[in-house]
């Protein structure tokens, strides 16, 4: 791979990932809150290239939420904060009737008029499209986007799914040349933990193993892609990474006594961990994870040592240090924007990762990796953002 040569300038970019399923379950209360907080952050940062990766667009009932999805896009495109972003590329996977292809991913890219040179890759011709800045136009692809060649999209194979139910999990990739610097931007959504009880049996859990398998499958697919070649990449989305639940439970219950409560149908089995006076301190059920000090306990630093899903992949995926509280699962109530739901052990599900090569083309002395909407209800996931600056290169990375 050719190394990049600097020309001394740089381009400020802004990468954001957000699982927005909650917004479309309760659009009247949450949609405008989310948009206001997101656009306020754009006004402060003032990037030149904005990449917004969304997961679970439309929520669980896409057929009922499509009008809100269109409103969401229109609000972004018409916002004063994005008025100077004259080139727009939006890819919205909306064909919910296609079990084979539907991912509910949305990848939105806004390019400021000051960007001097911009190209997007065609994954069908394996070459660059003509410069987009010459047209300064909006390109909005929605509905069935399978034939759109400026993105690569794939749903994970059905045998990857831990419960054999083919749900909306996959990735979408675009490739850009921004002021001479070539980069892949990958939107991804991995599998969730279906049961807390199964998750805390051992580490890595069955769900963790499936997520890792799908993530490695994706990265290997890029490296083996001889037609499109390999370039540095960011992969950001809802990885559904969870803490080592087995380790977390052991940490929280060291001096407690477990009491299993079994239901006839085994659907509502729970384990209550009680102290010496008989009070419940921790309750773990299939979809319940509740601590007596739930709203403070999981915001403390001790939990970070159990964030271990990336450990086996540290040589192929890099991440800035996490300096924020877990991004999931927050209450979906505007009156409780900083409270966690007692359904799952809070975890850093939403991440912005990069290939090691990215570190060679970004200025690492000025970055912020954190949340958007810390004090505002953004749904059950808080959006994450990172605004690095690309070094502008006279010779971009060669693809092969």
N, C-alpha and C positions, 0 to 999 in steps of 0.2 A: 504494500500500500504506500502510495506517495505521501510524504508528509506535507502539511500545509505551511505556507509561507505568509507571514503577517505583512500587512501594509500599514500597520500602526493604528488603524481605526477599528471601531467595534459597532455592533448592532445590538441594542437592548431588546431582548425578547421576554415574553411573559407566558409561562406554561401553567395551566390550571386544569385540575381534574375534579369532577364532581359527579357523584351518584345522585341523580335528580328524581328518582322514582317517587319520593315523597311529595315533591312539588305537584305532580300531576294527580296524586290521590286527593290532595286538598288545595287546588289551585287558587281558590278565592282568598285563602289566608296566607299562602306561602309563596306564590309565584312572584308577586311584586316585591316582597321582602327580599327574596333571593336576588332578583335583578338589581334592586337598589344597592345592596351591599356589594355585589360584584362590580357594578359600574363605578361605584365610589372608589373602589380599589384601583380600577383602571385609571381614573382621573389622577390619583396620587402617583402611581408608578409611571404612567405615560410611556409605555413601551412602543417599539416600532413594529414588532411582530407579535401577535397574540394568538396562542393556540389554546382552545378550550375543548377538552375531552369530556364528554358526558356519557354516563351509563344509565341504563334503565329509563331511557327517554320514553315518556308516555305512561310510566307506571305499569301496574299489573294489568290494567284494562286499556290497552292501546286504542282499541276501536272506539272507546268512549272519550278518549283524551286527545285525539288528533287535532281538534280545533285549538286546544290550549298549546299544543306543540307549535302550531303555526303562529299563534300569538306570541309565544316565547321568542321565536326566531325574528318576528317582525319588530318586537320591542328592542331586541339587540341591534338589528340592522338600522333602525330609525333613531337610536339613542344619540343625543348630542355628544356624549363621551366618545363615540366611535365615528363621528362625522368625518374625521380626517383619515379614516382607514378606507381607502378608496378601492382596494382590491379585496374581495371577500370570496372564500371558498367554503362551502358548507356541505357536509355529507351526512344525511340523516337516514339511517336504516329503518324504514317504517313499514315494510311489507310483512306485517304480523301474521299473515295467512300462510307464509312460507316456513314450515317447520325446519326445513333443511338449511335455510339461509339467515333467518331473522335473529339479530343480535341485540336490537334496541340500543345500538351505539350511535352517538352523534359526535362528529369531529368538525369543529368550527374554527376557521382561520381568518384573521383579520390583519391586513397589511397596511401600514401607514404610508401615506403618499410620499414621505421622505425617503423610503427605501429605494435606492437607486437601481438595484438589479434584483430580479426575482424570477425564478423558474420553478415549475412543478413537474414531477416525473410522470411519464406514461408507462404503466406496468404492462401494457399490451405491446407497444412498439419498442419498449426498453430504451427509451430515449427521452430527452427533455421536450416539453411542450414549448411553444414560442413564448417569449417573455410576457408574463401576465401584466406587468406594469405598463406595457404599451396600450392595453385596453382599459385598465382601471375600471373593472366591472365586477358585478356580483354574480357568482356562480353558485346557485343553490340547487343541490341534488337531493331529492326526497322520494319517499315511496319505495319502489323497487330500484335499487341502485347497483344491481349486480353487474351491469354492462358499463358502468362508469370506469374508465381506464386509468384515471388519475388517483385512484385509491386501490389498495388491495385489502380485501375483507374475507375473513374466514370464520365460520363457526367451528368450535372444537368437535372432533369426531364423537359420535354418540357413545362409543365404548369408554370414553374418558369420564363420562358423567357418573358420579358416585352412587346415585340412586336410580340409574337407568332411565331417568326422565330427562328428555332432551330439552333443557331450558335455554334461556338466552345468554349464552356465554361464548365469547370469541374475541377476536381482535380486528382492528382496522388500521392500516398503515398508509401514510403519505410520505413522499420524499420532496424536499425543497432545496433549492440553491438560493441562499439569502445573502446578497452582497458578496457572492463568491464562495460562501461556505455551504457545504453539502451536509444535510442532516436528515435522518428518518425520524418521524414522529409517530409513535404507535399508541393507539388507544386500546386498552385491554380490560376485560372483565372476567375474573376467575370465579371458581366455585365457592359457595358459602358453607358454613358448618350447619348441617341439618339438625343435629342433636348435641346439646351440651354434654349429655351423659356419655355419648360415644366419644366426643372430643376429649374428655378428661380421662379416658381409659389409659392412654399412653401417649408419648410424644416421640416421633411425629405421629399425629392422628391420621386416620384414614383420609380425612378431608385435606390435611396438609400435604400428604403424599400425592393426592390427585391434583392439587394446585401446582405443586412443584413439577409434576409430570407435564402438565399443560404448558407451563411457563418455559420449561426446557424445550419442549416440542416447538414452541413459537420461535425461540432464539435460534435453535438449530435450523429451522426452516429458513430463516434469514441468511444464515451462514452458508447454507447449501444452495442458495438461489444464484446459480451461475448466470442466468439471463439478466437479472437486474443488479447483480453484484452486491457488495457489502459496503456500507458506509457507517459512520458513527450514528448512534441512535439514542433517543429518549423513549422510554416506555412508561406511560403514566395513565393510571386508571384506578379502578376498584379491584385490587388484587385479592381482597377478602382475607388477607393475612390475619391470623389470630395469634394470640399469645399462647405459649405452652400452657394449655389449660390444666393439664395434670400437675405441672409445677406450681401454677397459681393456686390451685385448690390446696395442695400440700402446704404452701406458704401461709395461707389464710386459716388453715384448720389444725395447726400444729398441736394445740392443746384442747381441741374440741372433740366431741364424741359424735360419730355419724349415726343417724337414724333413718332407715329407708322406709318410705311410705309407698306401698305398691297399689296400683289400680288394677282392677280385674282385667282390663283390656291392655294393660302395660303401656298405655298412651300417656298417662299422667304420673308415671313414677317420679318420685322426688327423693332427694337425700337432704335431710336437715342436719346441719352441723351445729351442735349445741354446746354451750359452755357449762361450767360446773353448777350453775344455778338453774339450768334447764332452759335458758333463753336461746332462741335461734339466732345464730350469728351469720351463717351462710346457708342459702337454699339453692340447690342445683337440680333443675328438671330439664326435660327435653328442650323447652323454650323459656326457661327461667334461670336466671343467674342473679341472685339478689343478696346483697351484703347489708348488714345492719348499718354500716357507715358508707353506703353505696356512692353518695355524691362527692365524697372527699377521698375515699380510699384509693380509687383507681386513677386519681389525678396526681398521685405521689410518685416519686422517682423510682421506687422499688419495682414497679411493674415493667420498666424498660428491659430489665435483664431477662424477662420471659418473652421478649419480642425476638424470636429465634428463626423464623421461617426463611430468612435470607442467608443464614449462615453457610449452607452448603453451596451457595451460588455467588459468594463474595468475589470470586475471580472473574466472573463474567458480567456481574451487575454491580454498579456503584451507587451509593446514596449519600447525600449530605447528612450530617448528624441531625437526629430528630430532637428538637427542642420544644415540642408542643405535646399537649395531652392527646390521648387516643381520639381518633376522628369518628368513631362509631361505637355504640348506637345512641345517638342523642334523641331526646324527646322531640316528637313532631308537633310541639305545642309552642306557639309564639310567647306564651306566658312563662315557659321554662326553657329558655334557649341554651342554658349551660348544664342542664341536668341530663344524666344518662338514663335510658330505659333499663329496666331490670330483666331484660330478656337474654342478654349475652354478656359475657365478660368483655368489658370495653377493650378495644384493640385498634391498632394502626392499620386499618384496612386500605386506606387510600394513600397511594404512594407515587412519588416521581423518581424513577430510577434511570440510570444511563449506562451505556457501554463504557468501558474504561477509556476508549479513544476520545470520548467527548471532552474529557478533562484537558486535552491538548488544544481544543479550539474554543474554550470559554475562559473568560477572565475570572479566576476563582477568588479574587480578593474582595468581591462585592456581590454577595448573594444573600437571599433570605428564603428559608424553607419553612413554611408555616401555613396556618389556616387563614381562610377568609370567613368572616362572620363569627368570631369567637363569642361575641355577646348577642348574636342574633340567631333566630331559628332559621337554619338552612335545610331543614329536613333531618332525617336520621343520620345522614353523613354530613360532615363539614367539608367544604371545598378546600383543596390544598393548592398552594401556588409557589412558584419559584421563579424569580426574575434574573437569570444570568445574562451576561453579555457575550455574544459571539465575537471572537476575533475575526475580522474580515481578512480573507485569504486571497492572495493573487493566484494561487493554484489550489483548487479544491481537491478533496480526496478523490482518488481515482476509483471508479467502480469497475468490477470485472465479472 
